[in-house]
Every structure is written in C-alpha cells, then in structure tokens.
Amino acid sequence: MSDNALVSREFRLASRPVGEPGPDNFELATTEVPRQPGEGRILVRNTWMSVDPYMRGRMNDAESYIPPFQLGAALEGGALGEVVASGAADIPVGATVTHFLGWRDHALLDASRATVVDTAIARPQDYLGALGSTGLTAYLAVTETAPVSPGDVVFVSGAAGAVGSVAGQLARLRGASRVIGSAGGPEKARKLVEVFGFDAAIDYRAGSVAEQLADLAPEGIDVYVDNVGGDHLEAAIESLKVHGKAALVGMISGYNATGPVPGPSNIYRAVTRRLTLRGVLVSDHLDRFPEYIGKAAGWLADGSLRTEETVVKGLEEAPAAFLGVLSGANTGKMLVQLAD
C-alpha cells in the first residue's frame, strides 16, 4: 500500500437477488483511498450509516426514481462521519458531515455532496433518522402530501419504523384527534402506544388488518400514511372517509415479489369516495431540510418527538442489518455504527 493511500473496506453488490435477498448478494472488499482528497474534495471517516427499505429496489436492474446499484460496485446510502482530510475551504477537518456514500469505512467525495451538521443541537446519528431523510419524509407526508388537520383520525402503517413512528407523532402535533398505527407483534404494538404516543395499535400478525382498523375507527379515517401496501392499503381504502387522503411512502410488503403485485381489490372506492392517493419522494424536497431540522430539533429537545433506534455494530454486519429492516427486525431507525 502506498503511503499516500489508506486501506478501506466497502460492500459491493455481488449478485442481484430473485425474491428475498440474502448474504450471498453482498461482497465485502478492500480498496485504497487517497489520504489527500484534492481541491474541493473531502475524506470522511464514516461513523454511522443507514440501511433503508428503498435499497431493495436498487438491487434490481430496473428503471426507477433512483438508479440501480451496479454489480461489482460499492453500494450507496446515507452515512455520517468525521472529515479527516479536506481540500475544501468551507468544510474543515474535524467537521461532522452527512453524505450518500455509506456501506464503506471511508468516503472520498466532492465537498458539494456533503452537508455539515450541528452536533450541538442533536446527536450525530439523529441526522440519519429523525432529522434525516426518514424524518423529512414523515413531515412531508403529514403536512403536504396528505395534510393532517385538527380533529382528523389518522392511520399509519409500518408505524414502528423510522418513517411511521415519526409520522404518527407529527400527526398528533398537527392536532389529530386519534392516531392509529400498525406493527408486527405485541411488543411493537405496545411501544406504539407507550413510547410513541399513538392512541391505539394494530398487530397485523394477530388478525385481519381491515377488521382491526374497523373496530378502532368505526366512523372511518381521514388520513392514511402508507409504508406497507398490500392488505394495509386495502384496509385503509375501505376505511377512508369521503375526500380522505393517503400519502404513499412505500409498499414494503411487495418489495421481494418476483412478479407483478396486484392492486387493492377495492380501488374503485377511490372514485366513489373522491379519495386522494398521492406518492411522496423525499428526493423531490431536499431543499426543505433546513426548515424541517429547525423545527424537529426543537421537538426532539423538548420531548415532543420521541425516537428509538435499532443499532448494529460493525460494517461487516451491514447486510444483516439491511435484511433485518426488510423482515421488520427494527423498532425506529435501523442504524449501523461503524466507529466511535
């Protein structure tokens, strides 16, 4: 190895999965990274990285809103770390930054692709969770895509996850009269109420989502935040009132499907009830981060917004963490701690 380079590990896409992915789809490799980044570039020692459901779609060689991962190339995703060398005047050595070159120990990138974060107002890892893309997604869902009004009854699927747990709490802050969440298993259902402040919880493993939702919201719901799709979306359409709204964030129930996923059997109700079903992609709204962080950091500080994390330690465990997200192993944000 050259004195001008350091050895860094990175995960690469070894093969494309058919159906459910597994460890064999990932390859841990070593590479050399220049110690001096050059003008306008920075070298970051990653300390935290994010794994998220949308990454499953990037494992497929298919057109989408974001390019697919390339075979044999390093994976990407949200990460945070310390700048250890800088060729950019506006990002000094020692700064903490977020960027999109996760899945590796060290990231060499243009300074324009990194954002300096203020660790005096929140923990570093919060910028990958409640103050990161998942938090902003939840904020957009309940303020713009399917805006919650005072008195609304709100249903959130995947409510124990990174987006859902924040969305339910923000709906409450906007004056929702009742917030219902779904999660898998009694422990997660309990946390929805006791930790995240939902009024009621559905354990989708315990029985029909549609029947449980009808029992908990007999007069219907006004807003639905969808992270699951499938039977959850069908149940929500059945329960949405006239002029009800749904923010379509994700549909994790179909991410491992090997063929076309059928739509809800009751989709015609979207016509008769004049429903609004609208997708939201955080990448369309990255300019909203300063506004959102300015609000959400205060909510975190005063306890209005509560978070939980599932933390896996070590880059070598990143694939297992990602597979865990797809199977519902996390409560709140799933994070991989790469270094202290």
MINUMAR-946559 format. One line per field, with one value per residue (C-alpha): x, y negated, z; residue in three letters; chain; residue number from 1. Coordinates in Angstrom, 2 decimals, padded with zeros to 5 digits. Layout:
N
x <- (X, ...)
y <- (Y, ...)
z <- (Z, ...)
res <- (ALA, ...)
chain <- (A, ...)
n <- (NUM, ...)
This chain:
340
x <- (000.00, 001.21, 001.95, -000.42, -003.38, -005.21, -006.98, -010.73, -013.42, -016.59, -019.60, -020.32, -023.29, -022.15, -025.34, -028.91, -031.47, -034.52, -037.17, -035.83, -032.18, -029.56, -025.97, -024.63, -025.79, -023.15, -019.36, -017.02, -013.96, -010.95, -009.81, -007.24, -008.43, -006.13, -005.21, -005.22, -008.56, -007.51, -009.03, -012.75, -012.94, -013.04, -012.14, -014.63, -014.21, -017.72, -019.05, -022.72, -024.61, -028.26, -030.00, -033.46, -036.19, -035.82, -032.39, -034.11, -035.37, -031.87, -030.69, -032.85, -031.74, -034.88, -035.77, -036.98, -036.75, -033.16, -030.52, -029.94, -026.82, -024.18, -022.80, -019.30, -019.52, -019.72, -023.22, -024.53, -026.74, -026.99, -023.96, -022.40, -018.82, -015.85, -013.84, -010.23, -008.73, -010.08, -009.35, -012.41, -012.17, -015.76, -015.53, -012.66, -011.01, -012.99, -016.39, -019.25, -021.00, -023.74, -023.44, -024.60, -021.52, -022.36, -021.51, -017.79, -015.28, -014.04, -015.69, -013.88, -016.26, -016.80, -017.48, -020.64, -022.12, -021.71, -023.66, -022.10, -024.39, -024.68, -023.99, -024.69, -028.45, -028.81, -026.85, -024.92, -027.00, -030.21, -029.24, -029.74, -033.06, -035.50, -033.53, -032.66, -034.47, -036.89, -037.89, -038.35, -040.40, -042.75, -043.02, -043.85, -046.40, -048.49, -048.01, -048.19, -048.86, -051.82, -052.02, -053.43, -055.94, -057.09, -059.60, -058.52, -058.37, -055.05, -053.83, -050.13, -048.84, -045.33, -045.75, -042.87, -040.40, -038.30, -040.88, -044.04, -043.05, -042.28, -045.33, -047.72, -046.19, -046.20, -049.86, -050.52, -048.61, -050.83, -053.93, -055.11, -057.85, -056.89, -053.76, -053.74, -050.66, -049.93, -046.89, -045.85, -046.06, -047.35, -044.11, -044.04, -047.77, -047.19, -044.40, -046.60, -048.85, -046.44, -043.37, -044.58, -047.92, -050.33, -053.88, -054.24, -052.22, -052.96, -050.84, -051.10, -049.83, -052.78, -055.57, -057.19, -055.91, -059.24, -061.25, -058.95, -059.00, -062.78, -063.00, -060.59, -062.02, -065.70, -066.52, -063.58, -060.24, -059.33, -055.65, -053.54, -049.73, -048.78, -045.43, -046.64, -049.12, -050.94, -053.63, -052.87, -053.61, -056.77, -057.93, -057.20, -059.13, -062.07, -061.91, -061.11, -063.96, -065.23, -062.41, -059.94, -056.22, -053.37, -049.63, -047.98, -044.48, -043.55, -045.00, -042.54, -044.93, -044.21, -040.50, -039.42, -042.13, -040.94, -043.95, -046.48, -048.09, -051.90, -053.51, -056.20, -059.41, -061.46, -059.63, -062.95, -063.74, -061.11, -063.58, -066.82, -065.31, -063.23, -060.02, -056.60, -053.84, -050.52, -046.94, -044.11, -040.37, -038.05, -035.60, -038.07, -037.86, -034.25, -034.39, -036.80, -034.17, -033.19, -036.82, -037.55, -034.43, -035.09, -038.44, -037.66, -034.51, -036.68, -039.26, -036.53, -035.12, -038.42, -039.65, -042.48, -040.83, -039.54, -037.34, -035.95, -033.13, -032.02, -028.22, -025.98, -022.25, -019.58, -019.51, -019.36, -022.86, -024.42, -026.02, -027.64, -028.97, -030.43, -032.05, -033.42, -035.16, -036.90, -038.12, -039.24, -036.47, -036.12, -038.02, -037.48, -034.47, -032.07, -028.50, -025.08, -022.40, -019.10, -016.83, -016.97)
y <- (000.00, -003.50, -005.96, -008.28, -005.91, -004.05, -000.71, -000.94, 001.72, 001.42, 003.58, 004.27, 005.84, 009.36, 010.53, 009.45, 011.25, 013.03, 012.64, 012.30, 011.16, 012.89, 012.54, 014.00, 010.90, 008.83, 008.85, 007.19, 005.90, 003.72, 000.75, -002.03, -005.57, -008.60, -010.27, -013.71, -014.44, -017.16, -020.58, -020.81, -017.29, -015.79, -012.48, -011.26, -008.51, -007.13, -006.56, -005.77, -004.50, -003.97, -000.95, -001.55, 000.41, -001.54, 000.05, 003.33, 001.78, 000.61, 004.22, 004.89, 003.93, 001.94, -001.65, -003.59, -007.01, -006.26, -004.33, -000.67, 000.49, 001.70, 005.24, 005.26, 001.61, 000.20, -000.25, -003.67, -005.12, -007.71, -008.00, -010.34, -010.79, -012.96, -014.86, -013.63, -015.48, -018.41, -020.24, -022.46, -025.77, -025.63, -022.14, -021.91, -018.81, -017.67, -018.68, -016.18, -015.70, -013.65, -012.30, -009.43, -007.19, -004.69, -000.97, -001.77, -002.79, -005.90, -008.10, -010.37, -012.84, -016.35, -018.76, -019.89, -016.45, -016.67, -018.63, -019.86, -019.12, -020.80, -018.23, -020.82, -020.67, -016.91, -013.67, -012.87, -009.76, -011.79, -013.26, -009.82, -009.28, -011.81, -014.72, -012.84, -011.59, -009.38, -012.22, -014.65, -012.05, -011.73, -015.52, -015.90, -013.08, -014.68, -018.36, -018.38, -015.03, -014.12, -017.09, -016.35, -018.85, -019.32, -016.63, -014.13, -010.40, -009.14, -005.62, -004.86, -001.51, -000.36, -002.63, -001.22, -002.00, -005.07, -006.94, -005.66, -006.34, -009.97, -010.42, -009.37, -011.80, -014.68, -013.95, -014.38, -017.68, -018.87, -018.24, -014.78, -013.58, -009.93, -008.24, -004.52, -002.58, 000.91, 003.00, 006.64, 008.32, 007.36, 005.70, 003.26, 002.62, 001.81, -000.63, -002.46, -003.47, -003.69, -005.16, -006.94, -008.17, -006.54, -006.16, -002.57, 000.11, 002.92, 006.06, 007.21, 010.65, 011.13, 010.98, 009.10, 005.54, 004.43, 005.85, 004.38, 000.97, 001.02, 001.77, -001.03, -003.62, -002.69, -006.05, -005.86, -007.59, -010.92, -010.36, -007.30, -007.16, -004.02, -002.32, 001.23, 001.50, 004.81, 005.62, 002.43, 000.20, 002.16, 001.81, -001.92, -002.49, -000.68, -002.96, -006.31, -008.80, -010.80, -013.13, -011.17, -011.39, -008.91, -009.59, -006.66, -006.49, -002.86, 000.59, 002.92, 005.87, 006.22, 005.43, 009.07, 010.04, 011.85, 010.86, 008.03, 007.15, 006.92, 003.67, 003.30, 005.12, 002.14, -000.57, -001.76, -003.26, -005.87, -007.05, -006.87, -008.48, -011.01, -009.94, -011.44, -008.81, -010.58, -009.38, -011.21, -011.01, -012.87, -013.43, -015.92, -018.08, -018.12, -021.91, -021.55, -020.11, -023.42, -024.24, -020.77, -020.43, -023.84, -022.55, -018.92, -019.59, -021.56, -018.78, -016.29, -018.60, -019.21, -015.61, -016.32, -013.88, -010.61, -008.18, -004.70, -003.08, 000.43, 000.30, 002.94, 002.51, 003.02, 002.57, 006.35, 006.55, 004.05, 006.69, 008.39, 005.02, 004.32, 007.75, 007.12, 003.97, 005.93, 008.53, 005.99, 006.61, 002.93, 000.56, -003.00, -003.67, -000.84, -002.15, -000.62, -002.06, -001.91, -003.66, -005.52)
z <- (000.00, -000.83, 001.97, 000.14, 000.48, 003.21, 003.07, 003.41, 003.36, 001.31, 000.49, -003.15, -004.91, -005.71, -007.43, -007.98, -005.82, -007.13, -004.47, -000.96, -000.83, 001.29, 002.45, -000.81, -002.67, -000.85, -001.06, 001.46, -000.38, 000.36, -001.67, -001.42, -000.76, -001.23, 002.04, 000.41, -001.23, -003.64, -004.21, -003.49, -002.08, 001.42, 003.02, 005.61, 008.19, 008.38, 011.90, 011.17, 008.14, 007.34, 005.84, 004.42, 002.62, -000.64, -001.10, -002.00, -005.22, -006.13, -006.07, -009.15, -012.64, -013.29, -014.05, -011.04, -009.45, -008.44, -010.44, -009.55, -007.74, -010.17, -009.96, -008.50, -007.42, -003.91, -002.54, -001.56, 001.14, 003.84, 006.11, 008.64, 009.69, 010.58, 007.99, 008.36, 005.39, 003.44, 000.24, 000.68, 002.50, 003.77, 005.35, 007.83, 009.24, 012.28, 010.91, 011.10, 007.78, 006.21, 002.67, 000.47, 000.33, 003.02, 003.07, 003.48, 006.15, 004.35, 001.75, -000.70, -002.28, -003.58, -000.73, -002.52, -001.90, 001.88, 004.49, 007.72, 010.68, 014.05, 016.76, 019.45, 018.83, 018.30, 018.39, 015.22, 014.45, 014.63, 011.26, 009.71, 011.48, 012.88, 011.39, 008.21, 005.13, 007.04, 009.34, 006.47, 004.60, 007.56, 007.82, 004.13, 004.33, 007.05, 006.14, 002.33, 000.67, 002.88, 005.27, 008.69, 010.05, 013.66, 014.59, 011.94, 012.54, 011.17, 010.37, 009.87, 008.65, 009.45, 012.44, 014.48, 011.69, 011.04, 008.95, 010.59, 014.19, 013.34, 011.10, 013.87, 016.32, 013.85, 013.11, 016.80, 016.84, 014.00, 016.08, 015.06, 017.38, 017.09, 015.72, 014.99, 013.98, 012.73, 013.62, 013.74, 017.15, 020.60, 021.73, 018.85, 019.24, 022.90, 022.05, 019.58, 022.45, 025.38, 023.65, 020.53, 021.88, 019.43, 020.69, 019.52, 017.76, 015.32, 015.48, 011.89, 012.87, 015.20, 012.65, 009.80, 009.44, 007.95, 010.85, 013.49, 011.81, 011.55, 015.28, 016.21, 013.83, 013.36, 011.77, 009.38, 008.96, 007.38, 006.58, 005.87, 005.75, 003.82, 004.31, 003.65, 000.77, 000.28, 002.81, 004.75, 001.76, 001.00, 004.60, 004.58, 001.35, 002.92, 005.98, 004.38, 004.56, 001.61, 000.47, 002.57, 001.78, 001.67, 001.49, -000.31, 001.14, 000.50, -000.01, 001.66, 001.53, -002.19, -002.39, -002.70, -005.17, -008.29, -010.41, -010.68, -007.37, -007.58, -006.55, -003.89, -004.82, -003.61, -005.56, -007.07, -003.68, -004.50, -007.15, -005.22, -002.11, -004.08, -002.35, -002.89, -003.10, -003.63, -003.62, -001.87, -002.55, -000.23, -003.10, -004.58, -001.46, -000.27, -000.12, 002.82, 005.15, 006.83, 007.56, 008.87, 011.01, 012.52, 013.78, 014.51, 016.55, 018.94, 019.11, 019.95, 022.61, 024.38, 024.10, 021.66, 019.29, 020.70, 018.83, 019.14, 017.20, 016.46, 016.29, 014.75, 015.25, 012.61, 008.84, 008.43, 009.93, 007.49, 005.21, 008.20, 009.36, 005.93, 005.71, 009.19, 008.01, 005.26, 007.76, 010.38, 012.90, 013.77, 016.01, 014.85, 012.69, 011.83, 012.03, 011.63, 013.90, 012.05, 014.54, 017.85)
res <- (MET, SER, ASP, ASN, ALA, LEU, VAL, SER, ARG, GLU, PHE, ARG, LEU, ALA, SER, ARG, PRO, VAL, GLY, GLU, PRO, GLY, PRO, ASP, ASN, PHE, GLU, LEU, ALA, THR, THR, GLU, VAL, PRO, ARG, GLN, PRO, GLY, GLU, GLY, ARG, ILE, LEU, VAL, ARG, ASN, THR, TRP, MET, SER, VAL, ASP, PRO, TYR, MET, ARG, GLY, ARG, MET, ASN, ASP, ALA, GLU, SER, TYR, ILE, PRO, PRO, PHE, GLN, LEU, GLY, ALA, ALA, LEU, GLU, GLY, GLY, ALA, LEU, GLY, GLU, VAL, VAL, ALA, SER, GLY, ALA, ALA, ASP, ILE, PRO, VAL, GLY, ALA, THR, VAL, THR, HIS, PHE, LEU, GLY, TRP, ARG, ASP, HIS, ALA, LEU, LEU, ASP, ALA, SER, ARG, ALA, THR, VAL, VAL, ASP, THR, ALA, ILE, ALA, ARG, PRO, GLN, ASP, TYR, LEU, GLY, ALA, LEU, GLY, SER, THR, GLY, LEU, THR, ALA, TYR, LEU, ALA, VAL, THR, GLU, THR, ALA, PRO, VAL, SER, PRO, GLY, ASP, VAL, VAL, PHE, VAL, SER, GLY, ALA, ALA, GLY, ALA, VAL, GLY, SER, VAL, ALA, GLY, GLN, LEU, ALA, ARG, LEU, ARG, GLY, ALA, SER, ARG, VAL, ILE, GLY, SER, ALA, GLY, GLY, PRO, GLU, LYS, ALA, ARG, LYS, LEU, VAL, GLU, VAL, PHE, GLY, PHE, ASP, ALA, ALA, ILE, ASP, TYR, ARG, ALA, GLY, SER, VAL, ALA, GLU, GLN, LEU, ALA, ASP, LEU, ALA, PRO, GLU, GLY, ILE, ASP, VAL, TYR, VAL, ASP, ASN, VAL, GLY, GLY, ASP, HIS, LEU, GLU, ALA, ALA, ILE, GLU, SER, LEU, LYS, VAL, HIS, GLY, LYS, ALA, ALA, LEU, VAL, GLY, MET, ILE, SER, GLY, TYR, ASN, ALA, THR, GLY, PRO, VAL, PRO, GLY, PRO, SER, ASN, ILE, TYR, ARG, ALA, VAL, THR, ARG, ARG, LEU, THR, LEU, ARG, GLY, VAL, LEU, VAL, SER, ASP, HIS, LEU, ASP, ARG, PHE, PRO, GLU, TYR, ILE, GLY, LYS, ALA, ALA, GLY, TRP, LEU, ALA, ASP, GLY, SER, LEU, ARG, THR, GLU, GLU, THR, VAL, VAL, LYS, GLY, LEU, GLU, GLU, ALA, PRO, ALA, ALA, PHE, LEU, GLY, VAL, LEU, SER, GLY, ALA, ASN, THR, GLY, LYS, MET, LEU, VAL, GLN, LEU, ALA, ASP)
chain <- (A, A, A, A, A, A, A, A, A, A, A, A, A, A, A, A, A, A, A, A, A, A, A, A, A, A, A, A, A, A, A, A, A, A, A, A, A, A, A, A, A, A, A, A, A, A, A, A, A, A, A, A, A, A, A, A, A, A, A, A, A, A, A, A, A, A, A, A, A, A, A, A, A, A, A, A, A, A, A, A, A, A, A, A, A, A, A, A, A, A, A, A, A, A, A, A, A, A, A, A, A, A, A, A, A, A, A, A, A, A, A, A, A, A, A, A, A, A, A, A, A, A, A, A, A, A, A, A, A, A, A, A, A, A, A, A, A, A, A, A, A, A, A, A, A, A, A, A, A, A, A, A, A, A, A, A, A, A, A, A, A, A, A, A, A, A, A, A, A, A, A, A, A, A, A, A, A, A, A, A, A, A, A, A, A, A, A, A, A, A, A, A, A, A, A, A, A, A, A, A, A, A, A, A, A, A, A, A, A, A, A, A, A, A, A, A, A, A, A, A, A, A, A, A, A, A, A, A, A, A, A, A, A, A, A, A, A, A, A, A, A, A, A, A, A, A, A, A, A, A, A, A, A, A, A, A, A, A, A, A, A, A, A, A, A, A, A, A, A, A, A, A, A, A, A, A, A, A, A, A, A, A, A, A, A, A, A, A, A, A, A, A, A, A, A, A, A, A, A, A, A, A, A, A, A, A, A, A, A, A, A, A, A, A, A, A, A, A, A, A, A, A, A, A, A, A, A, A, A, A, A, A, A, A, A, A, A, A, A, A)
n <- (1, 2, 3, 4, 5, 6, 7, 8, 9, 10, 11, 12, 13, 14, 15, 16, 17, 18, 19, 20, 21, 22, 23, 24, 25, 26, 27, 28, 29, 30, 31, 32, 33, 34, 35, 36, 37, 38, 39, 40, 41, 42, 43, 44, 45, 46, 47, 48, 49, 50, 51, 52, 53, 54, 55, 56, 57, 58, 59, 60, 61, 62, 63, 64, 65, 66, 67, 68, 69, 70, 71, 72, 73, 74, 75, 76, 77, 78, 79, 80, 81, 82, 83, 84, 85, 86, 87, 88, 89, 90, 91, 92, 93, 94, 95, 96, 97, 98, 99, 100, 101, 102, 103, 104, 105, 106, 107, 108, 109, 110, 111, 112, 113, 114, 115, 116, 117, 118, 119, 120, 121, 122, 123, 124, 125, 126, 127, 128, 129, 130, 131, 132, 133, 134, 135, 136, 137, 138, 139, 140, 141, 142, 143, 144, 145, 146, 147, 148, 149, 150, 151, 152, 153, 154, 155, 156, 157, 158, 159, 160, 161, 162, 163, 164, 165, 166, 167, 168, 169, 170, 171, 172, 173, 174, 175, 176, 177, 178, 179, 180, 181, 182, 183, 184, 185, 186, 187, 188, 189, 190, 191, 192, 193, 194, 195, 196, 197, 198, 199, 200, 201, 202, 203, 204, 205, 206, 207, 208, 209, 210, 211, 212, 213, 214, 215, 216, 217, 218, 219, 220, 221, 222, 223, 224, 225, 226, 227, 228, 229, 230, 231, 232, 233, 234, 235, 236, 237, 238, 239, 240, 241, 242, 243, 244, 245, 246, 247, 248, 249, 250, 251, 252, 253, 254, 255, 256, 257, 258, 259, 260, 261, 262, 263, 264, 265, 266, 267, 268, 269, 270, 271, 272, 273, 274, 275, 276, 277, 278, 279, 280, 281, 282, 283, 284, 285, 286, 287, 288, 289, 290, 291, 292, 293, 294, 295, 296, 297, 298, 299, 300, 301, 302, 303, 304, 305, 306, 307, 308, 309, 310, 311, 312, 313, 314, 315, 316, 317, 318, 319, 320, 321, 322, 323, 324, 325, 326, 327, 328, 329, 330, 331, 332, 333, 334, 335, 336, 337, 338, 339, 340)
